[in-house]
């Protein structure tokens, strides 16, 4: 099974939302293990209350998502690392320089290739989390299409 890790800072807001959204989008037998981690994360912290609430509005249960620190071992074991910001991408590359070919900014996929950062909503109101959730959600189809084009997803049939 291939491994995709979404990466943000503390792994309590953006990357857990991305993890929950992509898991809901892909079938269980797609051949990928989807997870998330943070470049400055503590171990075992729950996803933020507003992240869980924003996911719940889309019918996704994010209450069991907990933070994981991004380690060199996780980077090396991953087949694909998808970061929320250029800073996160640089942090991954600083930790494991040879991972360059498998580390991408979430918004770098698709025709537009609008490689912009995903805003960090930590500590903000639920409306901000909703906007960030929707921005992440809008970027996922281009990620999935890229994965399909490169035959790195074995099966998509919602």
N, CA, C and O atoms as a GROMACS GRO file, in nm:
protein
  632
    1UNK      N    1   0.084  -0.118   0.000
    1UNK     CA    2   0.000   0.000   0.000
    1UNK      C    3   0.088   0.124   0.000
    1UNK      O    4   0.185   0.132   0.075
    2UNK      N    5   0.054   0.221  -0.084
    2UNK     CA    6   0.129   0.347  -0.089
    2UNK      C    7   0.084   0.439   0.024
    2UNK      O    8  -0.026   0.425   0.078
    3UNK      N    9   0.172   0.534   0.058
    3UNK     CA   10   0.144   0.625   0.170
    3UNK      C   11   0.150   0.770   0.125
    3UNK      O   12   0.248   0.814   0.066
    4UNK      N   13   0.042   0.844   0.154
    4UNK     CA   14   0.035   0.987   0.131
    4UNK      C   15   0.023   1.055   0.267
    4UNK      O   16  -0.062   1.018   0.348
    5UNK      N   17   0.108   1.155   0.291
    5UNK     CA   18   0.102   1.231   0.416
    5UNK      C   19   0.078   1.377   0.382
    5UNK      O   20   0.154   1.438   0.307
    6UNK      N   21  -0.030   1.435   0.437
    6UNK     CA   22  -0.052   1.578   0.430
    6UNK      C   23   0.030   1.642   0.542
    6UNK      O   24   0.036   1.589   0.652
    7UNK      N   25   0.092   1.756   0.512
    7UNK     CA   26   0.182   1.821   0.608
    7UNK      C   27   0.142   1.965   0.632
    7UNK      O   28   0.122   2.041   0.537
    8UNK      N   29   0.131   2.003   0.760
    8UNK     CA   30   0.115   2.144   0.797
    8UNK      C   31   0.204   2.169   0.919
    8UNK      O   32   0.302   2.098   0.940
    9UNK      N   33   0.172   2.269   0.998
    9UNK     CA   34   0.259   2.307   1.110
    9UNK      C   35   0.234   2.219   1.233
    9UNK      O   36   0.318   2.136   1.268
   10UNK      N   37   0.119   2.237   1.297
   10UNK     CA   38   0.091   2.165   1.422
   10UNK      C   39   0.008   2.039   1.405
   10UNK      O   40  -0.013   1.966   1.502
   11UNK      N   41  -0.040   2.013   1.283
   11UNK     CA   42  -0.119   1.894   1.251
   11UNK      C   43  -0.248   1.888   1.333
   11UNK      O   44  -0.291   1.780   1.375
   12UNK      N   45  -0.308   2.006   1.355
   12UNK     CA   46  -0.437   2.009   1.425
   12UNK      C   47  -0.545   2.083   1.344
   12UNK      O   48  -0.662   2.081   1.383
   13UNK      N   49  -0.508   2.147   1.234
   13UNK     CA   50  -0.607   2.224   1.156
   13UNK      C   51  -0.610   2.181   1.009
   13UNK      O   52  -0.696   2.103   0.969
   14UNK      N   53  -0.516   2.232   0.930
   14UNK     CA   54  -0.521   2.212   0.785
   14UNK      C   55  -0.497   2.068   0.742
   14UNK      O   56  -0.579   2.012   0.669
   15UNK      N   57  -0.388   2.007   0.784
   15UNK     CA   58  -0.358   1.872   0.736
   15UNK      C   59  -0.460   1.768   0.784
   15UNK      O   60  -0.490   1.676   0.708
   16UNK      N   61  -0.514   1.777   0.907
   16UNK     CA   62  -0.619   1.682   0.942
   16UNK      C   63  -0.745   1.702   0.857
   16UNK      O   64  -0.812   1.605   0.821
   17UNK      N   65  -0.778   1.828   0.825
   17UNK     CA   66  -0.895   1.850   0.738
   17UNK      C   67  -0.868   1.789   0.601
   17UNK      O   68  -0.957   1.725   0.544
   18UNK      N   69  -0.748   1.807   0.547
   18UNK     CA   70  -0.714   1.749   0.417
   18UNK      C   71  -0.721   1.597   0.424
   18UNK      O   72  -0.773   1.533   0.333
   19UNK      N   73  -0.670   1.540   0.532
   19UNK     CA   74  -0.675   1.394   0.550
   19UNK      C   75  -0.820   1.344   0.550
   19UNK      O   76  -0.853   1.250   0.478
   20UNK      N   77  -0.904   1.407   0.629
   20UNK     CA   78  -1.044   1.366   0.636
   20UNK      C   79  -1.116   1.382   0.504
   20UNK      O   80  -1.193   1.294   0.464
   21UNK      N   81  -1.092   1.493   0.436
   21UNK     CA   82  -1.158   1.518   0.307
   21UNK      C   83  -1.115   1.419   0.200
   21UNK      O   84  -1.198   1.369   0.125
   22UNK      N   85  -0.984   1.389   0.193
   22UNK     CA   86  -0.937   1.295   0.090
   22UNK      C   87  -0.984   1.153   0.120
   22UNK      O   88  -1.022   1.080   0.028
   23UNK      N   89  -0.983   1.113   0.247
   23UNK     CA   90  -1.032   0.980   0.283
   23UNK      C   91  -1.179   0.965   0.242
   23UNK      O   92  -1.221   0.858   0.198
   24UNK      N   93  -1.257   1.072   0.257
   24UNK     CA   94  -1.398   1.067   0.220
   24UNK      C   95  -1.416   1.061   0.068
   24UNK      O   96  -1.515   1.007   0.019
   25UNK      N   97  -1.321   1.115  -0.004
   25UNK     CA   98  -1.328   1.121  -0.150
   25UNK      C   99  -1.286   0.990  -0.216
   25UNK      O  100  -1.343   0.951  -0.318
   26UNK      N  101  -1.189   0.922  -0.158
   26UNK     CA  102  -1.135   0.800  -0.218
   26UNK      C  103  -1.203   0.675  -0.161
   26UNK      O  104  -1.243   0.674  -0.045
   27UNK      N  105  -1.216   0.570  -0.243
   27UNK     CA  106  -1.269   0.444  -0.189
   27UNK      C  107  -1.166   0.379  -0.096
   27UNK      O  108  -1.046   0.405  -0.108
   28UNK      N  109  -1.212   0.297  -0.005
   28UNK     CA  110  -1.124   0.231   0.091
   28UNK      C  111  -1.016   0.146   0.023
   28UNK      O  112  -0.906   0.132   0.075
   29UNK      N  113  -1.050   0.090  -0.094
   29UNK     CA  114  -0.956   0.001  -0.162
   29UNK      C  115  -0.877   0.070  -0.272
   29UNK      O  116  -0.842   0.007  -0.372
   30UNK      N  117  -0.848   0.198  -0.254
   30UNK     CA  118  -0.777   0.275  -0.357
   30UNK      C  119  -0.628   0.243  -0.361
   30UNK      O  120  -0.558   0.283  -0.454
   31UNK      N  121  -0.578   0.172  -0.261
   31UNK     CA  122  -0.436   0.137  -0.259
   31UNK      C  123  -0.348   0.238  -0.186
   31UNK      O  124  -0.225   0.229  -0.191
   32UNK      N  125  -0.412   0.334  -0.119
   32UNK     CA  126  -0.336   0.438  -0.049
   32UNK      C  127  -0.375   0.443   0.098
   32UNK      O  128  -0.492   0.430   0.133
   33UNK      N  129  -0.275   0.463   0.182
   33UNK     CA  130  -0.295   0.496   0.323
   33UNK      C  131  -0.279   0.648   0.332
   33UNK      O  132  -0.174   0.702   0.298
   34UNK      N  133  -0.383   0.716   0.378
   34UNK     CA  134  -0.382   0.862   0.387
   34UNK      C  135  -0.365   0.901   0.534
   34UNK      O  136  -0.438   0.853   0.620
   35UNK      N  137  -0.268   0.988   0.562
   35UNK     CA  138  -0.247   1.035   0.698
   35UNK      C  139  -0.201   1.180   0.694
   35UNK      O  140  -0.197   1.242   0.587
   36UNK      N  141  -0.167   1.233   0.810
   36UNK     CA  142  -0.118   1.371   0.816
   36UNK      C  143  -0.018   1.383   0.931
   36UNK      O  144  -0.016   1.301   1.023
   37UNK      N  145   0.065   1.487   0.923
   37UNK     CA  146   0.166   1.511   1.025
   37UNK      C  147   0.202   1.659   1.023
   37UNK      O  148   0.164   1.732   0.931
   38UNK      N  149   0.275   1.702   1.125
   38UNK     CA  150   0.312   1.843   1.133
   38UNK      C  151   0.460   1.863   1.155
   38UNK      O  152   0.525   1.785   1.225
   39UNK      N  153   0.513   1.968   1.094
   39UNK     CA  154   0.656   1.996   1.107
   39UNK      C  155   0.692   2.045   1.248
   39UNK      O  156   0.807   2.036   1.289
   40UNK      N  157   0.592   2.096   1.321
   40UNK     CA  158   0.613   2.141   1.461
   40UNK      C  159   0.505   2.083   1.551
   40UNK      O  160   0.459   2.151   1.643
   41UNK      N  161   0.465   1.961   1.527
   41UNK     CA  162   0.353   1.901   1.599
   41UNK      C  163   0.398   1.828   1.725
   41UNK      O  164   0.507   1.771   1.731
   42UNK      N  165   0.311   1.832   1.824
   42UNK     CA  166   0.325   1.745   1.940
   42UNK      C  167   0.262   1.612   1.902
   42UNK      O  168   0.195   1.603   1.799
   43UNK      N  169   0.280   1.511   1.982
   43UNK     CA  170   0.223   1.381   1.951
   43UNK      C  171   0.090   1.362   2.023
   43UNK      O  172   0.082   1.380   2.145
   44UNK      N  173  -0.015   1.326   1.948
   44UNK     CA  174  -0.141   1.287   2.009
   44UNK      C  175  -0.239   1.396   2.043
   44UNK      O  176  -0.337   1.368   2.114
   45UNK      N  177  -0.219   1.518   1.998
   45UNK     CA  178  -0.316   1.624   2.024
   45UNK      C  179  -0.435   1.605   1.931
   45UNK      O  180  -0.417   1.567   1.815
   46UNK      N  181  -0.557   1.630   1.980
   46UNK     CA  182  -0.674   1.614   1.893
   46UNK      C  183  -0.678   1.726   1.788
   46UNK      O  184  -0.623   1.834   1.808
   47UNK      N  185  -0.744   1.696   1.677
   47UNK     CA  186  -0.768   1.801   1.578
   47UNK      C  187  -0.846   1.913   1.646
   47UNK      O  188  -0.925   1.887   1.738
   48UNK      N  189  -0.824   2.035   1.603
   48UNK     CA  190  -0.890   2.149   1.667
   48UNK      C  191  -1.042   2.135   1.657
   48UNK      O  192  -1.096   2.075   1.565
   49UNK      N  193  -1.108   2.193   1.756
   49UNK     CA  194  -1.254   2.187   1.762
   49UNK      C  195  -1.318   2.239   1.633
   49UNK      O  196  -1.413   2.180   1.582
   50UNK      N  197  -1.265   2.350   1.580
   50UNK     CA  198  -1.323   2.406   1.458
   50UNK      C  199  -1.292   2.322   1.334
   50UNK      O  200  -1.371   2.321   1.240
   51UNK      N  201  -1.178   2.253   1.332
   51UNK     CA  202  -1.150   2.161   1.221
   51UNK      C  203  -1.250   2.047   1.221
   51UNK      O  204  -1.304   2.010   1.117
   52UNK      N  205  -1.274   1.992   1.338
   52UNK     CA  206  -1.370   1.882   1.352
   52UNK      C  207  -1.510   1.930   1.312
   52UNK      O  208  -1.583   1.858   1.244
   53UNK      N  209  -1.548   2.051   1.357
   53UNK     CA  210  -1.680   2.106   1.323
   53UNK      C  211  -1.693   2.130   1.172
   53UNK      O  212  -1.797   2.100   1.114
   54UNK      N  213  -1.588   2.183   1.110
   54UNK     CA  214  -1.591   2.209   0.965
   54UNK      C  215  -1.603   2.079   0.887
   54UNK      O  216  -1.675   2.074   0.787
   55UNK      N  217  -1.534   1.974   0.930
   55UNK     CA  218  -1.546   1.844   0.865
   55UNK      C  219  -1.685   1.784   0.886
   55UNK      O  220  -1.743   1.727   0.794
   56UNK      N  221  -1.736   1.798   1.008
   56UNK     CA  222  -1.869   1.743   1.040
   56UNK      C  223  -1.975   1.801   0.946
   56UNK      O  224  -2.068   1.730   0.907
   57UNK      N  225  -1.962   1.927   0.911
   57UNK     CA  226  -2.058   1.990   0.820
   57UNK      C  227  -2.057   1.925   0.682
   57UNK      O  228  -2.154   1.938   0.606
   58UNK      N  229  -1.950   1.855   0.648
   58UNK     CA  230  -1.940   1.782   0.521
   58UNK      C  231  -1.970   1.633   0.542
   58UNK      O  232  -1.950   1.552   0.450
   59UNK      N  233  -2.017   1.596   0.660
   59UNK     CA  234  -2.050   1.457   0.688
   59UNK      C  235  -1.929   1.370   0.720
   59UNK      O  236  -1.935   1.248   0.707
   60UNK      N  237  -1.820   1.433   0.761
   60UNK     CA  238  -1.695   1.361   0.791
   60UNK      C  239  -1.667   1.367   0.940
   60UNK      O  240  -1.670   1.475   0.999
   61UNK      N  241  -1.639   1.253   1.001
   61UNK     CA  242  -1.606   1.249   1.143
   61UNK      C  243  -1.456   1.265   1.161
   61UNK      O  244  -1.379   1.173   1.134
   62UNK      N  245  -1.415   1.381   1.207
   62UNK     CA  246  -1.273   1.409   1.231
   62UNK      C  247  -1.236   1.401   1.377
   62UNK      O  248  -1.125   1.440   1.415
   63UNK      N  249  -1.327   1.352   1.460
   63UNK     CA  250  -1.303   1.352   1.605
   63UNK      C  251  -1.190   1.259   1.648
   63UNK      O  252  -1.134   1.277   1.756
   64UNK      N  253  -1.156   1.161   1.566
   64UNK     CA  254  -1.049   1.068   1.603
   64UNK      C  255  -0.913   1.106   1.550
   64UNK      O  256  -0.815   1.035   1.574
   65UNK      N  257  -0.904   1.218   1.479
   65UNK     CA  258  -0.776   1.260   1.422
   65UNK      C  259  -0.688   1.322   1.530
   65UNK      O  260  -0.731   1.412   1.603
   66UNK      N  261  -0.564   1.274   1.540
   66UNK     CA  262  -0.470   1.329   1.638
   66UNK      C  263  -0.338   1.363   1.569
   66UNK      O  264  -0.304   1.309   1.463
   67UNK      N  265  -0.265   1.453   1.630
   67UNK     CA  266  -0.142   1.504   1.570
   67UNK      C  267  -0.028   1.404   1.577
   67UNK      O  268  -0.018   1.323   1.669
   68UNK      N  269   0.059   1.414   1.475
   68UNK     CA  270   0.178   1.332   1.465
   68UNK      C  271   0.294   1.421   1.421
   68UNK      O  272   0.280   1.494   1.323
   69UNK      N  273   0.407   1.416   1.490
   69UNK     CA  274   0.523   1.493   1.444
   69UNK      C  275   0.579   1.430   1.315
   69UNK      O  276   0.590   1.308   1.304
   70UNK      N  277   0.615   1.514   1.220
   70UNK     CA  278   0.676   1.466   1.096
   70UNK      C  279   0.823   1.437   1.123
   70UNK      O  280   0.900   1.527   1.158
   71UNK      N  281   0.862   1.312   1.106
   71UNK     CA  282   1.000   1.270   1.132
   71UNK      C  283   1.066   1.229   1.001
   71UNK      O  284   0.998   1.201   0.903
   72UNK      N  285   1.198   1.225   0.998
   72UNK     CA  286   1.266   1.175   0.879
   72UNK      C  287   1.220   1.035   0.839
   72UNK      O  288   1.210   1.005   0.721
   73UNK      N  289   1.192   0.949   0.937
   73UNK     CA  290   1.144   0.814   0.905
   73UNK      C  291   1.010   0.818   0.832
   73UNK      O  292   0.989   0.743   0.736
   74UNK      N  293   0.918   0.904   0.878
   74UNK     CA  294   0.789   0.918   0.810
   74UNK      C  295   0.807   0.970   0.668
   74UNK      O  296   0.744   0.922   0.574
   75UNK      N  297   0.895   1.069   0.653
   75UNK     CA  298   0.921   1.126   0.520
   75UNK      C  299   0.974   1.018   0.426
   75UNK      O  300   0.928   1.005   0.313
   76UNK      N  301   1.069   0.941   0.474
   76UNK     CA  302   1.129   0.836   0.391
   76UNK      C  303   1.029   0.727   0.357
   76UNK      O  304   1.035   0.670   0.248
   77UNK      N  305   0.937   0.696   0.448
   77UNK     CA  306   0.839   0.589   0.425
   77UNK      C  307   0.725   0.633   0.332
   77UNK      O  308   0.657   0.548   0.275
   78UNK      N  309   0.706   0.763   0.317
   78UNK     CA  310   0.595   0.814   0.236
   78UNK      C  311   0.628   0.805   0.087
   78UNK      O  312   0.743   0.819   0.045
   79UNK      N  313   0.523   0.780   0.009
   79UNK     CA  314   0.536   0.784  -0.137
   79UNK      C  315   0.506   0.922  -0.190
   79UNK      O  316   0.553   0.960  -0.297
   80UNK      N  317   0.426   0.998  -0.115
   80UNK     CA  318   0.385   1.133  -0.155
   80UNK      C  319   0.361   1.216  -0.031
   80UNK      O  320   0.289   1.173   0.060
   81UNK      N  321   0.421   1.335  -0.026
   81UNK     CA  322   0.397   1.429   0.083
   81UNK      C  323   0.338   1.555   0.022
   81UNK      O  324   0.394   1.612  -0.071
   82UNK      N  325   0.223   1.597   0.074
   82UNK     CA  326   0.151   1.712   0.020
   82UNK      C  327   0.145   1.818   0.129
   82UNK      O  328   0.082   1.799   0.233
   83UNK      N  329   0.210   1.930   0.104
   83UNK     CA  330   0.223   2.035   0.206
   83UNK      C  331   0.122   2.147   0.186
   83UNK      O  332   0.072   2.168   0.075
   84UNK      N  333   0.094   2.218   0.294
   84UNK     CA  334   0.000   2.330   0.290
   84UNK      C  335   0.067   2.461   0.250
   84UNK      O  336   0.001   2.551   0.198
   85UNK      N  337   0.199   2.472   0.274
   85UNK     CA  338   0.271   2.595   0.239
   85UNK      C  339   0.409   2.561   0.181
   85UNK      O  340   0.459   2.450   0.197
   86UNK      N  341   0.466   2.659   0.115
   86UNK     CA  342   0.604   2.643   0.066
   86UNK      C  343   0.699   2.624   0.184
   86UNK      O  344   0.797   2.550   0.173
   87UNK      N  345   0.671   2.690   0.295
   87UNK     CA  346   0.755   2.674   0.414
   87UNK      C  347   0.756   2.531   0.464
   87UNK      O  348   0.860   2.480   0.506
   88UNK      N  349   0.641   2.465   0.460
   88UNK     CA  350   0.634   2.324   0.500
   88UNK      C  351   0.715   2.238   0.403
   88UNK      O  352   0.786   2.147   0.444
   89UNK      N  353   0.703   2.269   0.274
   89UNK     CA  354   0.779   2.194   0.174
   89UNK      C  355   0.929   2.209   0.201
   89UNK      O  356   1.003   2.111   0.197
   90UNK      N  357   0.972   2.331   0.229
   90UNK     CA  358   1.114   2.355   0.258
   90UNK      C  359   1.158   2.282   0.385
   90UNK      O  360   1.271   2.233   0.391
   91UNK      N  361   1.071   2.274   0.485
   91UNK     CA  362   1.104   2.203   0.609
   91UNK      C  363   1.123   2.053   0.582
   91UNK      O  364   1.213   1.991   0.637
   92UNK      N  365   1.037   1.996   0.497
   92UNK     CA  366   1.050   1.855   0.462
   92UNK      C  367   1.183   1.832   0.389
   92UNK      O  368   1.256   1.738   0.419
   93UNK      N  369   1.212   1.920   0.293
   93UNK     CA  370   1.336   1.906   0.216
   93UNK      C  371   1.460   1.928   0.301
   93UNK      O  372   1.563   1.865   0.277
   94UNK      N  373   1.451   2.016   0.400
   94UNK     CA  374   1.564   2.037   0.490
   94UNK      C  375   1.590   1.912   0.574
   94UNK      O  376   1.705   1.879   0.603
   95UNK      N  377   1.483   1.844   0.612
   95UNK     CA  378   1.497   1.723   0.695
   95UNK      C  379   1.548   1.605   0.613
   95UNK      O  380   1.632   1.527   0.659
   96UNK      N  381   1.495   1.591   0.489
   96UNK     CA  382   1.532   1.478   0.403
   96UNK      C  383   1.545   1.531   0.260
   96UNK      O  384   1.449   1.524   0.183
   97UNK      N  385   1.662   1.585   0.224
   97UNK     CA  386   1.679   1.648   0.092
   97UNK      C  387   1.646   1.555  -0.026
   97UNK      O  388   1.598   1.602  -0.129
   98UNK      N  389   1.671   1.427  -0.012
   98UNK     CA  390   1.645   1.334  -0.122
   98UNK      C  391   1.496   1.307  -0.144
   98UNK      O  392   1.461   1.228  -0.233
   99UNK      N  393   1.408   1.369  -0.066
   99UNK     CA  394   1.263   1.351  -0.083
   99UNK      C  395   1.203   1.447  -0.185
   99UNK      O  396   1.081   1.448  -0.205
  100UNK      N  397   1.286   1.528  -0.249
  100UNK     CA  398   1.235   1.635  -0.336
  100UNK      C  399   1.134   1.588  -0.439
  100UNK      O  400   1.036   1.658  -0.464
  101UNK      N  401   1.153   1.474  -0.500
  101UNK     CA  402   1.064   1.426  -0.605
  101UNK      C  403   0.928   1.380  -0.558
  101UNK      O  404   0.843   1.344  -0.640
  102UNK      N  405   0.904   1.380  -0.427
  102UNK     CA  406   0.776   1.333  -0.376
  102UNK      C  407   0.709   1.433  -0.281
  102UNK      O  408   0.615   1.398  -0.210
  103UNK      N  409   0.758   1.558  -0.280
  103UNK     CA  410   0.702   1.661  -0.192
  103UNK      C  411   0.644   1.772  -0.277
  103UNK      O  412   0.715   1.836  -0.356
  104UNK      N  413   0.512   1.795  -0.262
  104UNK     CA  414   0.443   1.894  -0.344
  104UNK      C  415   0.350   1.980  -0.261
  104UNK      O  416   0.292   1.934  -0.162
  105UNK      N  417   0.337   2.104  -0.300
  105UNK     CA  418   0.240   2.195  -0.241
  105UNK      C  419   0.101   2.153  -0.288
  105UNK      O  420   0.083   2.123  -0.406
  106UNK      N  421   0.004   2.150  -0.200
  106UNK     CA  422  -0.131   2.105  -0.235
  106UNK      C  423  -0.186   2.177  -0.357
  106UNK      O  424  -0.249   2.116  -0.442
  107UNK      N  425  -0.163   2.306  -0.365
  107UNK     CA  426  -0.221   2.384  -0.474
  107UNK      C  427  -0.129   2.393  -0.596
  107UNK      O  428  -0.141   2.486  -0.675
  108UNK      N  429  -0.038   2.297  -0.611
  108UNK     CA  430   0.051   2.298  -0.726
  108UNK      C  431   0.006   2.201  -0.835
  108UNK      O  432   0.073   2.189  -0.938
  109UNK      N  433  -0.105   2.132  -0.814
  109UNK     CA  434  -0.155   2.035  -0.911
  109UNK      C  435  -0.257   2.101  -1.003
  109UNK      O  436  -0.308   2.209  -0.973
  110UNK      N  437  -0.286   2.036  -1.115
  110UNK     CA  438  -0.389   2.084  -1.206
  110UNK      C  439  -0.334   2.177  -1.312
  110UNK      O  440  -0.216   2.211  -1.313
  111UNK      N  441  -0.422   2.218  -1.400
  111UNK     CA  442  -0.384   2.301  -1.513
  111UNK      C  443  -0.336   2.438  -1.469
  111UNK      O  444  -0.235   2.488  -1.519
  112UNK      N  445  -0.408   2.499  -1.375
  112UNK     CA  446  -0.373   2.635  -1.332
  112UNK      C  447  -0.239   2.640  -1.259
  112UNK      O  448  -0.167   2.740  -1.266
  113UNK      N  449  -0.204   2.531  -1.189
  113UNK     CA  450  -0.081   2.525  -1.111
  113UNK      C  451  -0.063   2.652  -1.027
  113UNK      O  452   0.043   2.714  -1.027
  114UNK      N  453  -0.169   2.687  -0.956
  114UNK     CA  454  -0.171   2.806  -0.873
  114UNK      C  455  -0.106   2.772  -0.738
  114UNK      O  456  -0.174   2.750  -0.639
  115UNK      N  457   0.026   2.768  -0.737
  115UNK     CA  458   0.100   2.721  -0.621
  115UNK      C  459   0.104   2.825  -0.509
  115UNK      O  460   0.205   2.890  -0.485
  116UNK      N  461  -0.010   2.839  -0.442
  116UNK     CA  462  -0.019   2.932  -0.330
  116UNK      C  463  -0.036   2.854  -0.201
  116UNK      O  464  -0.079   2.738  -0.202
  117UNK      N  465  -0.003   2.918  -0.092
  117UNK     CA  466  -0.016   2.857   0.040
  117UNK      C  467  -0.162   2.851   0.084
  117UNK      O  468  -0.245   2.931   0.041
  118UNK      N  469  -0.191   2.754   0.170
  118UNK     CA  470  -0.321   2.744   0.236
  118UNK      C  471  -0.306   2.816   0.371
  118UNK      O  472  -0.219   2.782   0.451
  119UNK      N  473  -0.391   2.915   0.395
  119UNK     CA  474  -0.388   2.996   0.517
  119UNK      C  475  -0.405   2.910   0.641
  119UNK      O  476  -0.482   2.814   0.640
  120UNK      N  477  -0.334   2.944   0.748
  120UNK     CA  478  -0.344   2.873   0.876
  120UNK      C  479  -0.455   2.936   0.959
  120UNK      O  480  -0.443   3.051   1.002
  121UNK      N  481  -0.565   2.862   0.984
  121UNK     CA  482  -0.678   2.918   1.058
  121UNK      C  483  -0.668   2.904   1.210
  121UNK      O  484  -0.762   2.939   1.281
  122UNK      N  485  -0.556   2.855   1.260
  122UNK     CA  486  -0.547   2.824   1.403
  122UNK      C  487  -0.594   2.942   1.488
  122UNK      O  488  -0.550   3.056   1.470
  123UNK      N  489  -0.685   2.912   1.581
  123UNK     CA  490  -0.737   3.012   1.673
  123UNK      C  491  -0.843   3.104   1.615
  123UNK      O  492  -0.892   3.194   1.684
  124UNK      N  493  -0.880   3.085   1.490
  124UNK     CA  494  -0.977   3.173   1.425
  124UNK      C  495  -1.119   3.118   1.441
  124UNK      O  496  -1.140   3.009   1.494
  125UNK      N  497  -1.216   3.196   1.394
  125UNK     CA  498  -1.357   3.159   1.401
  125UNK      C  499  -1.389   3.045   1.304
  125UNK      O  500  -1.314   3.019   1.209
  126UNK      N  501  -1.499   2.978   1.328
  126UNK     CA  502  -1.541   2.866   1.245
  126UNK      C  503  -1.555   2.906   1.098
  126UNK      O  504  -1.525   2.826   1.010
  127UNK      N  505  -1.599   3.027   1.071
  127UNK     CA  506  -1.612   3.072   0.932
  127UNK      C  507  -1.479   3.066   0.858
  127UNK      O  508  -1.475   3.033   0.739
  128UNK      N  509  -1.371   3.098   0.925
  128UNK     CA  510  -1.238   3.093   0.863
  128UNK      C  511  -1.201   2.947   0.835
  128UNK      O  512  -1.147   2.916   0.728
  129UNK      N  513  -1.230   2.858   0.929
  129UNK     CA  514  -1.205   2.715   0.908
  129UNK      C  515  -1.286   2.663   0.790
  129UNK      O  516  -1.237   2.581   0.712
  130UNK      N  517  -1.409   2.710   0.776
  130UNK     CA  518  -1.491   2.668   0.662
  130UNK      C  519  -1.427   2.710   0.530
  130UNK      O  520  -1.422   2.632   0.435
  131UNK      N  521  -1.377   2.832   0.525
  131UNK     CA  522  -1.312   2.881   0.402
  131UNK      C  523  -1.188   2.799   0.371
  131UNK      O  524  -1.164   2.764   0.255
  132UNK      N  525  -1.109   2.769   0.472
  132UNK     CA  526  -0.987   2.689   0.454
  132UNK      C  527  -1.026   2.547   0.412
  132UNK      O  528  -0.965   2.491   0.320
  133UNK      N  529  -1.126   2.490   0.478
  133UNK     CA  530  -1.174   2.356   0.440
  133UNK      C  531  -1.216   2.354   0.292
  133UNK      O  532  -1.180   2.262   0.219
  134UNK      N  533  -1.290   2.455   0.251
  134UNK     CA  534  -1.338   2.460   0.113
  134UNK      C  535  -1.224   2.481   0.013
  134UNK      O  536  -1.227   2.428  -0.098
  135UNK      N  537  -1.123   2.557   0.053
  135UNK     CA  538  -1.005   2.577  -0.032
  135UNK      C  539  -0.929   2.445  -0.049
  135UNK      O  540  -0.887   2.411  -0.159
  136UNK      N  541  -0.912   2.372   0.061
  136UNK     CA  542  -0.848   2.240   0.055
  136UNK      C  543  -0.932   2.146  -0.032
  136UNK      O  544  -0.879   2.078  -0.121
  137UNK      N  545  -1.060   2.142  -0.006
  137UNK     CA  546  -1.152   2.054  -0.079
  137UNK      C  547  -1.147   2.082  -0.229
  137UNK      O  548  -1.150   1.989  -0.310
  138UNK      N  549  -1.140   2.208  -0.267
  138UNK     CA  550  -1.136   2.245  -0.408
  138UNK      C  551  -1.006   2.201  -0.475
  138UNK      O  552  -1.004   2.180  -0.596
  139UNK      N  553  -0.899   2.187  -0.399
  139UNK     CA  554  -0.769   2.146  -0.455
  139UNK      C  555  -0.756   1.994  -0.469
  139UNK      O  556  -0.671   1.947  -0.545
  140UNK      N  557  -0.835   1.920  -0.398
  140UNK     CA  558  -0.819   1.774  -0.397
  140UNK      C  559  -0.847   1.706  -0.531
  140UNK      O  560  -0.775   1.613  -0.566
  141UNK      N  561  -0.948   1.747  -0.608
  141UNK     CA  562  -0.968   1.679  -0.738
  141UNK      C  563  -0.846   1.686  -0.829
  141UNK      O  564  -0.816   1.590  -0.899
  142UNK      N  565  -0.775   1.798  -0.830
  142UNK     CA  566  -0.653   1.806  -0.911
  142UNK      C  567  -0.544   1.712  -0.860
  142UNK      O  568  -0.471   1.654  -0.939
  143UNK      N  569  -0.534   1.698  -0.729
  143UNK     CA  570  -0.440   1.602  -0.671
  143UNK      C  571  -0.478   1.461  -0.714
  143UNK      O  572  -0.392   1.384  -0.758
  144UNK      N  573  -0.605   1.425  -0.702
  144UNK     CA  574  -0.650   1.290  -0.739
  144UNK      C  575  -0.628   1.265  -0.888
  144UNK      O  576  -0.583   1.158  -0.927
  145UNK      N  577  -0.660   1.364  -0.972
  145UNK     CA  578  -0.637   1.348  -1.116
  145UNK      C  579  -0.491   1.325  -1.146
  145UNK      O  580  -0.457   1.240  -1.229
  146UNK      N  581  -0.404   1.399  -1.082
  146UNK     CA  582  -0.261   1.381  -1.103
  146UNK      C  583  -0.219   1.241  -1.060
  146UNK      O  584  -0.140   1.176  -1.128
  147UNK      N  585  -0.271   1.195  -0.947
  147UNK     CA  586  -0.239   1.061  -0.900
  147UNK      C  587  -0.288   0.956  -1.001
  147UNK      O  588  -0.218   0.858  -1.026
  148UNK      N  589  -0.405   0.976  -1.057
  148UNK     CA  590  -0.459   0.882  -1.156
  148UNK      C  591  -0.378   0.885  -1.285
  148UNK      O  592  -0.348   0.780  -1.342
  149UNK      N  593  -0.342   1.004  -1.330
  149UNK     CA  594  -0.265   1.017  -1.454
  149UNK      C  595  -0.131   0.946  -1.444
  149UNK      O  596  -0.082   0.889  -1.542
  150UNK      N  597  -0.074   0.948  -1.327
  150UNK     CA  598   0.055   0.884  -1.306
  150UNK      C  599   0.039   0.741  -1.256
  150UNK      O  600   0.135   0.677  -1.212
  151UNK      N  601  -0.086   0.692  -1.263
  151UNK     CA  602  -0.118   0.555  -1.224
  151UNK      C  603  -0.067   0.521  -1.084
  151UNK      O  604  -0.017   0.411  -1.059
  152UNK      N  605  -0.082   0.619  -0.994
  152UNK     CA  606  -0.041   0.592  -0.857
  152UNK      C  607  -0.160   0.569  -0.766
  152UNK      O  608  -0.144   0.546  -0.646
  153UNK      N  609  -0.280   0.574  -0.823
  153UNK     CA  610  -0.399   0.526  -0.753
  153UNK      C  611  -0.443   0.404  -0.829
  153UNK      O  612  -0.457   0.408  -0.951
  154UNK      N  613  -0.467   0.295  -0.760
  154UNK     CA  614  -0.501   0.172  -0.829
  154UNK      C  615  -0.646   0.169  -0.873
  154UNK      O  616  -0.680   0.103  -0.971
  155UNK      N  617  -0.734   0.240  -0.802
  155UNK     CA  618  -0.875   0.228  -0.834
  155UNK      C  619  -0.951   0.349  -0.780
  155UNK      O  620  -0.937   0.384  -0.663
  156UNK      N  621  -1.031   0.413  -0.865
  156UNK     CA  622  -1.122   0.519  -0.822
  156UNK      C  623  -1.259   0.484  -0.877
  156UNK      O  624  -1.278   0.480  -0.999
  157UNK      N  625  -1.351   0.458  -0.791
  157UNK     CA  626  -1.487   0.430  -0.836
  157UNK      C  627  -1.586   0.455  -0.722
  157UNK      O  628  -1.659   0.365  -0.681
  158UNK      N  629  -1.587   0.581  -0.673
  158UNK     CA  630  -1.671   0.624  -0.565
  158UNK      C  631  -1.787   0.543  -0.542
  158UNK      O  632  -1.866   0.572  -0.452
   0.00000   0.00000   0.00000
